[in-house]
Amino acid sequence: MLPLRYINNKKNIIMEILIPIFGILSGIAIPIAVFIWLYHEGKGKRETILEISKQLDDPSKLQELLRIFDERRKEPIDYRRNGVITIFVGIGLYLLGYLALGSILKGVGALVGVIGIGTMIAGYLYPNTEKELTNAVEEFEKK
């Protein structure tokens, strides 16, 4: 019969090997699962467009249908809005670190908050809506 110390040591060695292997596998499995999910989501949209296009005779209606399913954003990114959101995520992380998890999470929260401040400043330095761009060009032309 093996001593208990040897059995526990063997379990510890196995766990020390399995934990990194599961970490590596989850790092690989998550992106693969996302790609599979996006493929199946897009597959349903493509099948829907194909079925509808079989019933349409007018090509202009088909182009309109394709524009509806087009997910590209036509509006520019609003850095000020994203900056405010990021600031409050940083504050939340900081408070979570302060109240429960310690100094590392406080540092992460402070970092995220500073990134949010930088993003918000970028939103004020670089106008992004058509009206703001037009106003900026008009002010430059006046000078």
C-alpha positions in Angstrom: 0.0 0.0 0.0 1.3 3.5 -0.9 1.7 6.1 1.7 -0.9 8.8 1.7 1.7 11.5 1.2 2.7 9.9 -2.1 -0.9 9.7 -3.4 -1.6 13.3 -2.6 1.6 14.3 -4.2 0.7 12.4 -7.4 -2.7 14.2 -7.5 -1.0 17.5 -7.1 1.4 16.7 -10.0 -1.6 15.7 -12.2 -3.5 18.9 -11.3 -0.3 21.0 -12.0 -0.3 19.5 -15.5 -4.0 19.6 -16.2 -4.7 23.2 -15.2 -2.3 24.7 -17.9 -3.6 22.3 -20.5 -7.2 23.3 -19.8 -6.2 27.0 -19.9 -4.6 26.5 -23.3 -7.5 24.5 -24.7 -10.0 27.1 -23.5 -7.9 29.9 -25.1 -8.2 27.9 -28.4 -11.8 26.7 -28.0 -13.4 30.2 -27.3 -12.3 31.8 -30.6 -13.2 28.7 -32.6 -16.7 28.7 -31.0 -17.1 32.4 -31.8 -16.2 31.8 -35.5 -18.7 28.9 -35.7 -21.4 30.9 -34.1 -20.8 33.9 -36.5 -20.8 31.4 -39.5 -24.2 29.9 -38.4 -25.7 33.4 -37.8 -24.6 34.6 -41.2 -25.7 31.4 -42.8 -29.3 32.1 -41.7 -29.2 35.6 -43.1 -27.8 34.4 -46.4 -30.5 31.7 -46.7 -33.2 34.3 -45.9 -31.8 36.7 -48.6 -31.7 33.9 -51.1 -35.3 32.8 -50.5 -36.6 36.4 -50.7 -34.5 37.1 -53.8 -36.2 34.2 -55.6 -39.5 36.0 -55.1 -38.3 39.4 -56.3 -38.2 40.5 -59.9 -37.0 44.0 -59.5 -33.2 44.3 -58.9 -33.6 47.6 -57.1 -35.7 45.9 -54.4 -33.0 43.3 -54.0 -30.4 46.0 -53.5 -32.6 47.6 -50.9 -33.0 44.2 -49.1 -29.2 43.8 -49.1 -28.8 47.3 -47.5 -31.2 46.2 -44.7 -29.0 43.2 -43.9 -25.8 45.2 -44.2 -24.4 45.5 -40.7 -21.7 48.1 -41.4 -22.1 51.2 -39.4 -22.6 54.3 -41.5 -22.2 56.6 -38.5 -18.7 57.5 -37.3 -17.6 56.3 -33.9 -18.6 58.6 -31.1 -15.4 58.7 -29.0 -17.0 60.9 -26.3 -19.7 58.4 -25.6 -17.3 55.5 -25.6 -14.9 57.5 -23.4 -17.7 58.1 -20.8 -18.6 54.4 -20.8 -15.0 53.4 -20.4 -14.4 55.8 -17.5 -17.3 54.3 -15.6 -16.2 50.8 -16.3 -12.8 51.8 -14.9 -14.5 53.3 -11.8 -16.5 50.1 -11.3 -13.4 48.0 -11.5 -11.5 50.3 -9.1 -14.4 50.1 -6.6 -14.5 46.3 -6.9 -10.8 46.1 -6.2 -11.2 48.6 -3.3 -14.0 46.7 -1.7 -13.3 43.1 -2.5 -10.4 41.9 -4.6 -7.4 44.0 -3.8 -4.8 46.4 -5.2 -4.3 44.6 -8.6 -7.9 45.3 -9.6 -7.7 48.8 -8.3 -4.7 49.3 -10.7 -6.7 47.8 -13.6 -9.6 50.0 -12.8 -7.4 53.1 -12.8 -5.8 52.1 -16.1 -9.2 51.6 -17.8 -10.5 54.9 -16.4 -7.5 56.7 -17.8 -8.0 55.1 -21.1 -11.6 56.3 -21.0 -10.4 59.8 -20.3 -8.0 59.7 -23.3 -10.8 58.4 -25.5 -13.1 61.2 -24.4 -10.4 63.8 -25.0 -9.9 62.3 -28.5 -13.6 62.7 -29.1 -13.3 66.5 -28.5 -10.1 66.9 -30.4 -11.3 65.0 -33.5 -14.9 65.9 -34.5 -16.7 62.9 -35.9 -20.2 63.8 -37.0 -20.9 65.4 -40.3 -22.1 68.7 -38.7 -19.0 68.9 -36.5 -16.8 68.2 -39.5 -18.6 70.9 -41.6 -18.2 73.4 -38.7 -14.5 72.6 -38.3 -13.9 73.1 -42.0 -15.9 76.4 -42.0 -13.9 77.7 -39.0 -10.6 76.7 -40.7 -11.6 78.5 -43.9 -12.5 81.6 -42.0 -8.9 81.8 -40.7 
